[in-house]
Amino acid sequence: MKFGFARRWLRSVRPEPGTLRSDAIAGVPGAVGSVPDGMASAVLVGVNPVYGLYASFAGPIAGGLTASTRLMVITTTTAAALAAGSAVDGFDAAKRPDALFMLTVLAGAIMVVAGLARLGRYTRFVSFSVMIGFLTGVAANIIFGQIPDFTGVSATGDFALEKAWYVVTHPDQIELASLLTGAGALVLLVGLARTRLAAFSAVIALVIPTLLTLSVDSIARVEDEGKIPTGVPLPHLPDFGLAVDPNVLVGALSVAVIVLVQGVGVSEAAPNRDGPASEPNRDFIAQGVGNLASGLFRGQPVGGSVGQTALNVAAGARGRWASIFSGIWMLAVLVVFSGIVGRVVIPPLAAVLIFAAAGSLRSGAIGTILRTGLVSQIGFVSTVAATLFLPVAAAVGVGVTLSLLLQLNREALDLKVVRLEPLESGRFEESPAPAQLPSAAVTLLDVYGSLYYAGAKTLAARLPETAGAERPVVVLRLRGRTQLGASSLVVLDAYAERLAAVGGRLILSGVAPELVERLRRTGRSHLDAQVSVFAATEVVGDASDAAYREGQRWLAAGP
């Protein structure tokens, strides 16, 4: 079994004929682009920028070797960096890197477990409006949070918006050289965005301002954040004692949720061109493996990157080895150029983050949400506000809770009860369900929507009233439903009692065989004694027609 798994894995990572050279070339822009991206992501966390560079070689190599989406690049992302930075912000500067490495390893372990437990299907329950709201809030936080570095101001405040407001209200503290350097980098980024040099624009925006300001001592530089190690990074076990720290544990959970949901979007945007389709659970494991490798090599959290994956595709990547080569070239960059990384000035890094965050704002999706309706608007606005004014871990919790509440609310509001009238042709005509049941008649009802939780309560409120009717028969069509929750059984039980109280009867039609057996095992006497069940057949409408005729026969037989 073990050798079989190893053989399958080796076959999956074996380069396809004729693709290795193109993937090696495609990995170069990815490695070059990862230099500013990795450093900027580490700035978001509040640690030495070299830790972002370490993540930018370990994540693509380990993730590339295990992902099912072959073109996905697993590397640093701003959302994961912001979540990690929020989690380790309470640690003093000397202890923060150790907390970050442990958080990264722990997040990776959570992702691997999620993949092995096949939890990929649950990502669809995250509301689109909530996810866009969170990503919009993250982008806004990045923009506001980088304004102090962009202007050279030592701002105070508990959250990014407050720090940005400090800069606005204290213009006298703006360091002119820093502002001009950051503005120059931003101009380069905007100017090169639609040229052939777009893939290298971030590097150019770092190099040119740095060279022009080598003799200016007032501008903050990367080396001010800590010593930049040289040589090949070696694996390093994290401080496992920090794994039980609440901030680290909650931060790891938050990072895992963000990375897993984002990773699904990346795999959908870059599907495999041939061969097997992407497997969300395997991609979960791959992102977990990428984080484990990143943490062990003293890097920060990584995940499926939208920008780096798009760059990978645009560079002509043919398979998974483009991502792997990107990590290998990044490692070469670290070995050769780590000595000069420390001279990079900070304001252009802030400009890179501001430009990337502004570019990640999905105006089309936001417009769609704002035009969709009140429920989507509430989910979007609430999540944006939570992301702006709460720690990222709390904002993730708010987003997940909102998604569940919106799902339950949608299930309840979308539930609809309709009446089906048999036609001479053997088909049924649909009409609104009556508010009051007719006496001595069969009423065939169908239900659209979920019957779980709030949906069951909504069903109880929308079933026709029994009071005032004599000997009414209700046939409730349940075709396609293989399970009913306890709430639904209680509702059916209560409605059967109400029908029995006026001499009536409840009949369930189109019931799946497994649900028939479950109903019989409930032990609820009213369901057994007062409810007839017609199991579904392969012919649609056959069970409902039989149930309708059974109701007519029962009425004809008399009390």
MIKE-959126 format. One line per 5 residues: number of its first residue (from 1); for each residue x, y, z of C-alpha. Coordinates in nm, 2 decimals. Layout:
N
NUM) X:Y:Z ~ ...
REM end
This chain:
559
1) 0.00:0.00:0.00 ~ 0.27:0.25:0.10 ~ 0.48:0.17:-0.21 ~ 0.17:0.20:-0.43 ~ 0.11:0.55:-0.29
6) 0.47:0.64:-0.35 ~ 0.46:0.52:-0.71 ~ 0.14:0.71:-0.78 ~ 0.30:1.03:-0.63 ~ 0.61:0.98:-0.84
11) 0.40:0.94:-1.15 ~ 0.21:1.26:-1.07 ~ 0.52:1.47:-1.02 ~ 0.72:1.33:-1.32 ~ 0.76:1.61:-1.57
16) 0.56:1.57:-1.89 ~ 0.77:1.52:-2.20 ~ 0.88:1.85:-2.36 ~ 0.76:2.07:-2.07 ~ 1.06:2.09:-1.84
21) 1.24:2.36:-2.03 ~ 0.94:2.58:-2.07 ~ 0.85:2.53:-1.70 ~ 1.21:2.62:-1.60 ~ 1.19:2.94:-1.80
26) 0.83:3.02:-1.67 ~ 0.96:2.99:-1.31 ~ 1.20:3.29:-1.35 ~ 0.94:3.56:-1.35 ~ 0.77:3.40:-1.05
31) 1.10:3.40:-0.86 ~ 1.17:3.76:-0.94 ~ 0.82:3.86:-0.86 ~ 0.84:3.68:-0.53 ~ 1.12:3.90:-0.40
36) 0.91:4.21:-0.35 ~ 0.60:4.01:-0.27 ~ 0.77:3.80:-0.01 ~ 0.94:4.10:0.15 ~ 0.62:4.31:0.15
41) 0.42:4.02:0.30 ~ 0.68:4.00:0.59 ~ 0.64:4.37:0.64 ~ 0.26:4.31:0.69 ~ 0.34:4.05:0.95
46) 0.58:4.29:1.13 ~ 0.89:4.07:1.11 ~ 1.22:4.06:0.92 ~ 1.15:4.06:0.54 ~ 1.38:3.77:0.49
51) 1.12:3.54:0.65 ~ 0.89:3.63:0.35 ~ 1.17:3.53:0.11 ~ 1.22:3.20:0.29 ~ 0.85:3.13:0.26
56) 0.87:3.22:-0.11 ~ 1.11:2.93:-0.18 ~ 0.98:2.67:0.05 ~ 0.61:2.71:-0.03 ~ 0.63:2.68:-0.41
61) 0.86:2.38:-0.40 ~ 0.67:2.18:-0.13 ~ 0.33:2.29:-0.26 ~ 0.42:2.23:-0.62 ~ 0.52:1.87:-0.55
66) 0.19:1.79:-0.39 ~ -0.09:2.00:-0.54 ~ -0.35:1.85:-0.77 ~ -0.39:2.19:-0.95 ~ -0.07:2.18:-1.14
71) -0.04:2.55:-1.22 ~ -0.13:2.68:-0.87 ~ 0.16:2.86:-0.70 ~ 0.16:2.82:-0.32 ~ 0.34:3.12:-0.18
76) 0.29:3.43:0.05 ~ -0.05:3.60:0.03 ~ -0.14:3.93:0.18 ~ -0.46:3.80:0.34 ~ -0.26:3.52:0.52
81) 0.01:3.77:0.61 ~ -0.24:4.01:0.76 ~ -0.40:3.73:0.97 ~ -0.06:3.61:1.09 ~ 0.05:3.96:1.17
86) -0.27:4.03:1.37 ~ -0.21:3.70:1.57 ~ 0.16:3.77:1.66 ~ 0.12:4.14:1.71 ~ 0.10:4.10:2.09
91) 0.44:3.93:2.12 ~ 0.75:4.14:2.17 ~ 0.98:4.19:1.87 ~ 1.23:3.93:1.99 ~ 0.97:3.65:2.04
96) 0.75:3.74:1.74 ~ 0.95:3.53:1.48 ~ 0.93:3.22:1.70 ~ 0.55:3.27:1.74 ~ 0.52:3.32:1.36
101) 0.71:3.00:1.27 ~ 0.50:2.79:1.52 ~ 0.18:2.95:1.38 ~ 0.28:2.86:1.03 ~ 0.36:2.50:1.12
106) 0.03:2.47:1.31 ~ -0.17:2.62:1.03 ~ -0.01:2.37:0.79 ~ -0.10:2.08:1.02 ~ -0.46:2.20:1.03
111) -0.48:2.22:0.65 ~ -0.34:1.87:0.61 ~ -0.59:1.73:0.86 ~ -0.87:1.92:0.68 ~ -0.76:1.76:0.35
116) -0.74:1.41:0.49 ~ -1.08:1.46:0.65 ~ -1.21:1.56:0.31 ~ -1.35:1.89:0.43 ~ -1.32:2.06:0.09
121) -1.70:2.03:0.03 ~ -1.77:2.27:0.32 ~ -1.59:2.56:0.16 ~ -1.90:2.62:-0.05 ~ -2.09:2.72:0.26
126) -1.88:3.04:0.28 ~ -2.11:3.31:0.14 ~ -1.98:3.49:-0.16 ~ -2.08:3.83:-0.02 ~ -1.90:3.75:0.31
131) -1.58:3.63:0.12 ~ -1.57:3.94:-0.10 ~ -1.64:4.16:0.21 ~ -1.35:4.00:0.39 ~ -1.11:4.04:0.09
136) -1.22:4.40:0.05 ~ -1.16:4.47:0.42 ~ -0.82:4.30:0.39 ~ -0.73:4.52:0.09 ~ -0.85:4.84:0.27
141) -0.65:4.73:0.58 ~ -0.33:4.69:0.38 ~ -0.37:5.03:0.21 ~ -0.44:5.21:0.54 ~ -0.17:5.01:0.72
146) 0.10:5.10:0.47 ~ 0.04:5.48:0.47 ~ 0.28:5.53:0.77 ~ 0.56:5.34:0.60 ~ 0.48:5.51:0.28
151) 0.52:5.86:0.44 ~ 0.79:5.78:0.70 ~ 0.56:5.85:0.99 ~ 0.58:5.65:1.32 ~ 0.20:5.64:1.36
156) 0.02:5.51:1.67 ~ -0.32:5.33:1.68 ~ -0.48:5.00:1.75 ~ -0.58:4.93:1.39 ~ -0.48:5.03:1.03
161) -0.75:5.29:0.98 ~ -0.66:5.46:1.30 ~ -0.29:5.47:1.20 ~ -0.38:5.62:0.86 ~ -0.59:5.88:1.03
166) -0.29:5.97:1.25 ~ -0.09:6.04:0.94 ~ -0.36:6.26:0.80 ~ -0.40:6.46:1.12 ~ -0.02:6.50:1.17
171) 0.11:6.61:0.83 ~ 0.40:6.79:1.00 ~ 0.55:6.44:1.08 ~ 0.56:6.33:0.72 ~ 0.92:6.26:0.61
176) 0.95:6.42:0.26 ~ 1.23:6.19:0.13 ~ 1.02:5.88:0.23 ~ 0.71:6.02:0.07 ~ 0.89:6.11:-0.26
181) 1.05:5.77:-0.27 ~ 0.72:5.58:-0.21 ~ 0.54:5.81:-0.46 ~ 0.81:5.74:-0.72 ~ 0.78:5.37:-0.67
186) 0.40:5.40:-0.71 ~ 0.44:5.59:-1.03 ~ 0.67:5.32:-1.17 ~ 0.42:5.05:-1.07 ~ 0.13:5.23:-1.24
191) 0.33:5.32:-1.55 ~ 0.47:4.97:-1.61 ~ 0.14:4.78:-1.53 ~ 0.03:4.76:-1.90 ~ 0.38:4.71:-2.06
196) 0.59:4.41:-2.13 ~ 0.77:4.48:-1.81 ~ 0.46:4.43:-1.60 ~ 0.59:4.10:-1.46 ~ 0.90:4.28:-1.33
201) 0.74:4.61:-1.23 ~ 0.76:4.54:-0.86 ~ 1.13:4.46:-0.87 ~ 1.20:4.77:-1.08 ~ 0.99:4.98:-0.83
206) 1.22:4.86:-0.55 ~ 1.56:4.87:-0.73 ~ 1.54:5.22:-0.89 ~ 1.43:5.41:-0.57 ~ 1.68:5.22:-0.37
211) 1.97:5.30:-0.60 ~ 1.87:5.67:-0.61 ~ 1.85:5.70:-0.23 ~ 2.17:5.50:-0.13 ~ 2.31:5.82:0.02
216) 1.99:5.93:0.21 ~ 2.01:5.81:0.57 ~ 1.67:5.94:0.68 ~ 1.47:5.67:0.49 ~ 1.40:5.34:0.66
221) 1.56:5.03:0.51 ~ 1.49:4.65:0.53 ~ 1.81:4.60:0.74 ~ 1.65:4.83:1.01 ~ 1.41:4.54:1.08
226) 1.69:4.30:1.17 ~ 2.00:4.13:1.03 ~ 1.96:3.96:0.69 ~ 2.12:3.61:0.71 ~ 2.33:3.50:0.42
231) 2.37:3.16:0.26 ~ 2.13:2.87:0.22 ~ 1.85:2.87:0.48 ~ 1.85:2.55:0.69 ~ 1.55:2.38:0.86
236) 1.48:2.49:1.21 ~ 1.23:2.33:1.45 ~ 0.98:2.58:1.60 ~ 0.92:2.64:1.97 ~ 0.64:2.38:2.02
241) 0.57:2.53:2.36 ~ 0.40:2.82:2.17 ~ 0.15:2.59:2.01 ~ -0.08:2.62:2.32 ~ -0.06:3.00:2.32
246) -0.42:3.12:2.25 ~ -0.31:3.39:2.00 ~ -0.10:3.14:1.81 ~ -0.37:2.87:1.80 ~ -0.65:3.10:1.70
251) -0.42:3.27:1.45 ~ -0.34:2.94:1.29 ~ -0.71:2.85:1.26 ~ -0.78:3.19:1.10 ~ -0.49:3.15:0.85
256) -0.61:2.79:0.77 ~ -0.96:2.91:0.70 ~ -0.84:3.20:0.48 ~ -0.59:2.99:0.29 ~ -0.83:2.70:0.22
261) -1.11:2.92:0.09 ~ -0.87:3.13:-0.12 ~ -0.71:2.81:-0.25 ~ -1.04:2.69:-0.39 ~ -1.08:3.01:-0.59
266) -0.73:2.98:-0.73 ~ -0.78:2.62:-0.84 ~ -1.10:2.72:-1.01 ~ -0.92:3.01:-1.19 ~ -0.64:2.79:-1.31
271) -0.79:2.44:-1.39 ~ -0.57:2.16:-1.52 ~ -0.57:2.19:-1.90 ~ -0.56:1.81:-1.94 ~ -0.55:1.50:-1.73
276) -0.75:1.46:-1.40 ~ -0.95:1.75:-1.26 ~ -0.83:1.94:-0.95 ~ -0.91:1.78:-0.62 ~ -0.99:2.04:-0.35
281) -0.89:1.80:-0.07 ~ -0.56:1.73:-0.22 ~ -0.50:2.10:-0.27 ~ -0.58:2.14:0.10 ~ -0.31:1.90:0.18
286) -0.07:2.06:-0.06 ~ -0.12:2.40:0.10 ~ -0.07:2.24:0.44 ~ 0.26:2.08:0.32 ~ 0.37:2.42:0.19
291) 0.31:2.58:0.53 ~ 0.48:2.29:0.71 ~ 0.79:2.34:0.49 ~ 0.77:2.72:0.52 ~ 0.75:2.71:0.90
296) 1.04:2.46:0.92 ~ 1.26:2.69:0.71 ~ 1.16:2.99:0.92 ~ 0.91:3.13:0.68 ~ 0.56:3.27:0.72
301) 0.22:3.13:0.61 ~ 0.16:3.05:0.24 ~ -0.13:2.96:0.03 ~ -0.26:2.95:-0.32 ~ -0.17:3.29:-0.46
306) -0.40:3.45:-0.72 ~ -0.13:3.69:-0.85 ~ 0.16:3.44:-0.87 ~ -0.06:3.18:-1.03 ~ -0.18:3.43:-1.29
311) 0.19:3.52:-1.35 ~ 0.28:3.15:-1.38 ~ 0.01:3.10:-1.65 ~ 0.11:3.42:-1.84 ~ 0.48:3.31:-1.84
316) 0.39:2.99:-2.03 ~ 0.39:2.73:-1.75 ~ 0.30:2.39:-1.87 ~ 0.29:2.19:-1.55 ~ 0.37:2.18:-1.18
321) 0.74:2.21:-1.23 ~ 0.70:2.58:-1.31 ~ 0.60:2.64:-0.95 ~ 0.89:2.42:-0.83 ~ 1.14:2.60:-1.04
326) 1.01:2.93:-0.91 ~ 1.10:2.81:-0.56 ~ 1.44:2.68:-0.68 ~ 1.53:3.01:-0.85 ~ 1.41:3.20:-0.54
331) 1.66:2.99:-0.33 ~ 1.93:3.09:-0.58 ~ 1.84:3.45:-0.54 ~ 1.86:3.42:-0.16 ~ 2.21:3.26:-0.18
336) 2.35:3.52:-0.43 ~ 2.18:3.84:-0.33 ~ 2.08:3.81:0.03 ~ 2.37:4.05:0.12 ~ 2.21:4.34:-0.06
341) 1.85:4.28:0.04 ~ 1.89:4.48:0.35 ~ 1.96:4.80:0.16 ~ 1.61:4.80:0.00 ~ 1.42:5.11:0.13
346) 1.08:5.06:0.30 ~ 0.86:5.32:0.13 ~ 0.87:5.13:-0.21 ~ 0.77:4.81:-0.03 ~ 0.47:5.00:0.11
351) 0.40:5.12:-0.24 ~ 0.41:4.76:-0.37 ~ 0.16:4.65:-0.11 ~ -0.07:4.95:-0.17 ~ -0.07:4.89:-0.55
356) -0.13:4.52:-0.51 ~ -0.41:4.58:-0.26 ~ -0.58:4.83:-0.48 ~ -0.55:4.59:-0.77 ~ -0.72:4.31:-0.57
361) -1.04:4.51:-0.51 ~ -1.30:4.33:-0.72 ~ -1.53:4.62:-0.81 ~ -1.75:4.41:-1.04 ~ -1.82:4.16:-0.77
366) -1.88:4.44:-0.51 ~ -2.13:4.61:-0.75 ~ -2.31:4.28:-0.81 ~ -2.34:4.22:-0.43 ~ -2.47:4.57:-0.37
371) -2.73:4.53:-0.64 ~ -2.84:4.18:-0.53 ~ -3.04:4.26:-0.22 ~ -3.05:4.35:0.14 ~ -2.92:4.01:0.27
376) -2.61:4.02:0.05 ~ -2.55:4.38:0.14 ~ -2.56:4.31:0.51 ~ -2.32:4.02:0.47 ~ -2.07:4.23:0.27
381) -2.09:4.55:0.48 ~ -2.07:4.37:0.81 ~ -1.77:4.17:0.71 ~ -1.59:4.47:0.58 ~ -1.65:4.66:0.90
386) -1.54:4.36:1.11 ~ -1.22:4.33:0.91 ~ -1.15:4.70:0.95 ~ -1.22:4.73:1.32 ~ -1.15:4.39:1.47
391) -0.85:4.16:1.48 ~ -0.83:3.94:1.17 ~ -0.91:3.62:1.38 ~ -1.23:3.78:1.51 ~ -1.32:3.91:1.16
396) -1.28:3.55:1.03 ~ -1.51:3.43:1.30 ~ -1.76:3.69:1.22 ~ -1.74:3.60:0.85 ~ -1.79:3.23:0.92
401) -2.08:3.30:1.15 ~ -2.24:3.54:0.91 ~ -2.21:3.28:0.63 ~ -2.40:3.02:0.84 ~ -2.66:3.27:0.94
406) -2.71:3.39:0.58 ~ -2.74:3.02:0.47 ~ -3.00:2.95:0.73 ~ -3.19:3.27:0.65 ~ -3.18:3.19:0.28
411) -3.31:2.84:0.34 ~ -3.59:2.97:0.55 ~ -3.69:3.25:0.31 ~ -3.66:3.04:0.00 ~ -3.89:2.77:0.12
416) -4.21:2.76:-0.08 ~ -4.52:2.54:-0.05 ~ -4.73:2.50:-0.37 ~ -5.04:2.31:-0.47 ~ -5.04:2.05:-0.74
421) -5.37:1.99:-0.93 ~ -5.39:1.66:-1.13 ~ -5.48:1.70:-1.50 ~ -5.65:1.46:-1.73 ~ -5.32:1.42:-1.91
426) -5.17:1.26:-1.60 ~ -4.96:1.57:-1.53 ~ -4.99:1.83:-1.25 ~ -5.07:2.20:-1.26 ~ -4.89:2.41:-1.00
431) -5.07:2.69:-0.82 ~ -5.03:2.87:-0.48 ~ -5.10:2.66:-0.17 ~ -5.44:2.75:-0.02 ~ -5.44:2.93:0.32
436) -5.73:2.71:0.44 ~ -5.77:2.34:0.37 ~ -6.10:2.25:0.19 ~ -6.32:2.00:0.36 ~ -6.35:1.64:0.24
441) -6.10:1.69:-0.04 ~ -5.75:1.58:-0.12 ~ -5.49:1.86:-0.13 ~ -5.16:1.77:-0.30 ~ -4.87:1.99:-0.18
446) -4.51:2.01:-0.30 ~ -4.22:2.19:-0.11 ~ -3.93:2.38:-0.26 ~ -3.64:2.45:-0.03 ~ -3.45:2.31:0.27
451) -3.64:2.14:0.55 ~ -3.36:2.17:0.80 ~ -3.35:2.40:1.10 ~ -3.53:2.73:1.02 ~ -3.67:2.57:0.70
456) -3.87:2.33:0.91 ~ -4.02:2.61:1.11 ~ -4.10:2.80:0.79 ~ -4.28:2.49:0.66 ~ -4.49:2.48:0.97
461) -4.60:2.84:0.91 ~ -4.68:2.79:0.54 ~ -4.88:2.47:0.55 ~ -5.25:2.53:0.50 ~ -5.46:2.59:0.81
466) -5.66:2.29:0.93 ~ -5.90:2.47:1.16 ~ -6.25:2.49:1.02 ~ -6.20:2.21:0.77 ~ -6.37:1.86:0.80
471) -6.19:1.54:0.70 ~ -5.92:1.71:0.49 ~ -5.65:1.49:0.33 ~ -5.31:1.64:0.26 ~ -5.06:1.46:0.04
476) -4.71:1.61:0.10 ~ -4.47:1.54:-0.18 ~ -4.11:1.48:-0.05 ~ -3.94:1.34:-0.36 ~ -3.56:1.39:-0.37
481) -3.52:1.41:0.01 ~ -3.31:1.14:0.16 ~ -3.30:1.28:0.51 ~ -3.52:1.48:0.74 ~ -3.39:1.65:1.06
486) -3.56:1.62:1.40 ~ -3.72:1.97:1.35 ~ -3.89:1.84:1.03 ~ -4.02:1.53:1.21 ~ -4.17:1.74:1.49
491) -4.34:1.96:1.23 ~ -4.49:1.66:1.04 ~ -4.59:1.50:1.37 ~ -4.77:1.82:1.48 ~ -4.94:1.87:1.14
496) -5.06:1.50:1.15 ~ -5.21:1.56:1.49 ~ -5.39:1.88:1.37 ~ -5.53:1.69:1.07 ~ -5.64:1.40:1.29
501) -5.82:1.65:1.53 ~ -6.05:1.75:1.24 ~ -6.09:1.40:1.11 ~ -5.83:1.43:0.84 ~ -5.52:1.25:0.73
506) -5.16:1.31:0.62 ~ -5.00:1.11:0.34 ~ -4.63:1.15:0.24 ~ -4.54:1.07:-0.12 ~ -4.22:1.03:-0.32
511) -4.03:0.94:-0.01 ~ -3.68:0.78:-0.07 ~ -3.65:0.42:0.06 ~ -3.39:0.51:0.31 ~ -3.61:0.79:0.45
516) -3.90:0.55:0.47 ~ -3.70:0.33:0.70 ~ -3.58:0.62:0.91 ~ -3.94:0.74:0.96 ~ -4.04:0.40:1.07
521) -3.76:0.39:1.33 ~ -3.85:0.72:1.49 ~ -4.09:0.56:1.73 ~ -4.32:0.86:1.71 ~ -4.67:0.70:1.75
526) -4.85:0.97:1.55 ~ -4.62:0.92:1.25 ~ -4.67:0.55:1.26 ~ -5.05:0.55:1.32 ~ -5.17:0.86:1.13
531) -4.93:0.90:0.84 ~ -4.93:0.69:0.53 ~ -4.60:0.68:0.33 ~ -4.57:0.61:-0.04 ~ -4.21:0.54:-0.14
536) -4.06:0.70:-0.46 ~ -4.04:0.50:-0.78 ~ -3.83:0.55:-1.09 ~ -4.13:0.72:-1.26 ~ -4.16:1.08:-1.15
541) -4.51:1.16:-1.02 ~ -4.61:0.79:-0.98 ~ -4.60:0.79:-0.60 ~ -4.78:1.12:-0.58 ~ -5.05:1.00:-0.81
546) -5.09:0.68:-0.61 ~ -5.11:0.88:-0.28 ~ -5.37:1.12:-0.43 ~ -5.59:0.82:-0.53 ~ -5.54:0.66:-0.19
551) -5.67:0.99:-0.03 ~ -5.97:0.99:-0.26 ~ -6.05:0.62:-0.17 ~ -6.02:0.70:0.20 ~ -6.26:0.99:0.17
556) -6.51:0.77:-0.03 ~ -6.50:0.50:0.24 ~ -6.64:0.75:0.49 ~ -6.57:0.80:0.86
REM end
